């Protein structure tokens, strides 16, 4: 289950566009009939680096931005930290309807609007919202598993739709930023591999391969490839909870058959895996040679300690406190829980383990 519905943006106020003049002039005019938006600040945020390129205040239901743009780029229009529209900043007059998230007026934005109409994820996201709510409120593990399976099934269908729609748009726009944006949506799929993305990018124009989100995803998938099944595990640093001192994952693995669980105290699926599987499995197989290491990420130390006590965790914990999220970066992890099994020789035996598959992998490894 991958919970990722809302885009919340921390805007870095770095204005990157120049003064307005000449043929490269871009004008963005927007409107809304919602009085709640009156007086709100609208930010134009580059999709490539998440920096604010410009901003304007809504006055009498309208706002306007003017700038020079040498190279077209994809941007989000953001208000109160939430994305309200996507546009392509290029020379010409761009019209934005905030209420309907519609953008038009220039060639690439007209094409983007057609792409958005074909994509139309509202119904998909609404169904995923409902299924996630069912998962959270499930009264027992069986119903929770059922909700998760349904969620994953719907998400897979949605992803197939995104891939097909984005691929058609990319094939018609291989040499421009709209094609790069479409490719970034394909690259963002959870099931795409490094090899698949590398293959898709063969012969792609530099505007695609150099596009920040595509390049970033390619690097993440390279890390996934380098830490895939059959590869040696990558050591990472952190704070060992038992001592409060700096340590390494290798200190806790120490040449033993080890489950490594990437988790966080706020993550409901993580807590469910720990409570229903990892804690019982440690009691069952700990004396038979199984070691478990919790690798806490994207968390606060005090919240982590509370969760450890609440969940009855007795196996060792390593806490990644780096601002660069080095542990998840090293393994290309984008969603948790991420549960993997490492053999005594340091080889990764399994990744992406959940539910009954965890014990199956343990039994298989112990039997060898």
N, C-alpha and C positions, 0 to 999 in steps of 0.2 A: 504494500500500500504506500503510495507516494502522495502525501498531502501537500498540494502546492496550488492553491486557488487564487490567492491575492498577490498582487505586486505592490509591496510597500517599499517606498524609495526614500532613502536618506539623501537629500539633495546637497551636493557639494557646490557651493556658490562660486563657480569659476566660469566667468563669461568668456567665451572663446570666439565670438563672432565680431567682425569689424564693423565700422560705420557703413551707412547705407549710401550707395551711389552706383550708377552705371548699370551695365547689362546683368550683373550678378546680384541685383537687388532681389531680396526675398521679403515678401510681406505675408504675415500670418494674421488673419482676422478671425475672431471667434465670437460665438454668441450662445446664450443660454436663456431659457425662460424660467429657470428655477431661482426664486428669490433667495434661497439659502446660500447661493454662491456669490451673492453681491458683496463686493469688497474683498473677495478672496484673491490670493496671489496664485497665478498660474505659472508654472515653471516649464521651460522647454529643456528636457533632459536628454542628452545624447545616449542612445542605446548601447553604443560601443564602450563608453567608459563611465557612464552614469554621472557625468558632470553636467551642471546647469549651463546651457548655452545662452539662455535669455530668460526674461520673466516679465510679467505684466499683471496689472490689477484689473479685475472685472468691475466695470463701471457702467451702470444702467444696462446690465445684461450683456455687455460687449467688452472685448479686449483686443489689443493689436500689438504686434511685434514687427520690427523692421530690421533687416540686417543684410550684409553682403555674405554670400556663400560661394566659395571657390569650388568645393566638391560636395555633391549631394550626400546627406547622411540621414540615417533613421533616428527619430527622436520620439520620446514620450512626452505628452502633455500631462503634467502632474499637478494635482491640487490636494492639499492636506495629506500628502504622502501617498496618495493613491493615483494610479494611472487612469486618466479619463479618455485618452485618445492616443493613437499612434499616427505619426505623419512622416513624410520624407521632406526634409528641408532642402529645397532646390529653388533656383531663380523662378520668379513668378508670384502670383497671388494665390495663397492657400486659404481655403475657407474651412472652418472647423465648427461643427455643431456638437457642443459638449454633451447635450442631453441625449443624443443618439450615437455619440462617439463616431460621427461621420466626418471624413476629411476628403476634400476634392479641390479641383481648380487648376492643377498642373498635371502634366502627363503622367509622372510617376505616382502622384497621389491619386489620380483617377484609377490607375491600375491597381494601386494598393487598396482602394475602396472596393473594387471588384473582387480582389482576393479575399478581403475581410468578409464580404457577403457570402462567398462560397465556403469560407472556413466556418463562420458562425458557430461558436462553441457555447453559446448561452445555455441551450438545452442540456448539453453534455455536462457542463459544470453544475447546473442545477441538480441533475440526477446524482452526480458525485457528491455534492453537498449533503444530499439526503442519505446516501449510503454511508458516508463518513459519520453522520449523526447516529445512524443505526449502529455503527461499529462502536462508537463511544458509549452509547447507552445500553449495549448488549448486556443482559443480566447474567450470562454464563459464557464460558469459553467456546462452546459449540456454536452458539448464536453469533458470537464475535467472529469466529472463523468463517461462518456462512456470509456475514456482512462483508468481510474482507475479500472473500472470493468473488462476490458479486461486484464489489468496487473494482477489483483488478480486471474483471471481465469487461466492464463498461469502459474503464480507462484504456484497455488494449484496443477496443473498437474505436474509441476517440482518437487514439494515436495513429491507427491505420488511416483514419479520415484525414488527420493533419498531414501525414506523410504524403498521401496521394495528392491532396490539394496543393501543398507546398511544392511538391516536385513539379507539378504542371506549371506553376508560376515561375519556379526557378528556370525551367527549360525554355521559357519565353523571355527570360530576363537575365541571361547568363553573364552579360557584360555590364550590369548596372547594380546599384545598391539595393534595389528591390529583390533582385535575384539573390544577393548576399543575405538579405533579411529572411527570405523564404528558406534558404539553406540553413540558416541558424535555427529555425524551428525544427527542421529535420534532425539537425545535430543535437538538439535539446531533448530528443526522445530518450527515455530511460533504457530502452532495449537495444540501442544502436551500439555497435562495437567499433573499436579503433580501426580494424580492417575495413569495415563497411564504410565508415566515414572517409577514410583515406581513399578508397575506391571511388566514392562519389565525387571527391574533390580532384580526381585526376583530370587534367586538362582545363580545370576551372580558371577563370580570369583572376588576376591579382585582387580585383575589387572584392572577390568572394573569399579567397584564401587569406587575405590580409584583414578581413572584417573581424573586429575584436571578439565578438561572441563566438564566431566559428573557430578562430584560432585558439581561444581559451578552452573550448570544448574539446578540440583535438588534443590539446596538452593534457587535459583531465583524462581522456580516454587512453592516452599513452601511459599514464600512471596506472590506470586500471589494468591495462595489458601487462605492464611490468610487475604487477602484483596479482596476476591471475593464477588459477589452479596449475600447479606444477612448477611455479616460480618460487624462489626463496623469499621469505617475508622481509619487509623493509623495517629496519629499526627506527623508532621515533622516541623523542624525549618527552618528559612530563614530570609531574610531581607525584611521587609515590604516597598514596594516602596514609599508609601505615606509619610512615616516618615523617611526612611533611617535607621531605627533601627531594631535590632533583634526582631523577633516575631515568632509566631507559626501559623500553618494552622488553628488550632482551634480558634484562635483569630478572624480570618476572616470568618470562617464558622458560629460560634456563634449561634448554634442551629437553623439554617435556612435551608430551602430547597436550596441546593447549587450544582451548576455545578462546578467541579474542572477540569481545563484544563491544562494538562502538555504540555508545548510548548517551543519553542525557536525562537528567531528573524530570524535565518537563515533557518528555516524549512518552505519550500514552502507550503506543505499540511497544516501545522499548521496555517499559515497566511490565507490560503483560508478558513479554517473552522471559524476562527475568523471573517473575513470580511463578509463571506456569511451567517453565521449562528449565532455565539455567540453574536456579537454586535447587530444585529437585534433582537435576542431573548431576550436580556437584556432590550432593549427598549420596547419590547412587553409585557414581563411578569415580569419585575422588580417591577412594582407597584402592582403586584398580589401575591408577596411573593417569587419570584425567586431571588436568590443570585448567582453570578458567581465569582469565584476566579481563576485568572490565576496563575499557578505555573510554573515559568520559570526555566528551567533546562539546563545544558550543554551550558551556554551562558555567555556573558559579560554584566555587568550592563549598560554600555553606549549604547551598541547595543540594549539591551532590551528597554531602555528608548526611543530610536529613533523609534523602532517598535511600541511601545504603542502610540506614537504621530501620526505616519503614519496611523495606523489602526483605530484610533479614539476610543481606548479602554477607558472606563470610570469606569469599575468595578475594584475592588482591585487586587493587584498583590503581590505575595510572590516569592522572588528570592532565589533559592537554590545555594549558593556560595560555598558549601563544596566540597573539592577536592575528597571526597569519594562518591559523588553523592548520598547522603543519601536519598533524596526524591524518586528518581527512584528506588533505591535499596529496600526501604521499601515496595514498591508496585510491585516489580518485573518488572518494565517497561523497555523494551529494544528498543522500537521505539515510536516516537511521530508523530502526536498528540495522546495522551491518554486522553480521555474525559470521566469522570465518574459523576454520580449523587448521591449525599448524601442526605438522608432524614433528617428532623428536629431532629430525635432521634439519629442521627449519624450512621445510617445503610446505607451501600452502596446499592443503588437501581439498579444501572446499571454501566457497564464498557464497554470500547471499543465502545463508541458511535461515530457515524459519520453521517454527512448529515442530512436527514430528521428524522433519528432515535433519534436525540437529542431532537427535539420538541415533538415527540411522547412520549418520556420518561417524559418530563416536564409536558405535558398535563395530562398524566396518574397519575403522582404524585400529581398534584394540584387538581385533581378530587376526590382524596381519602379523 
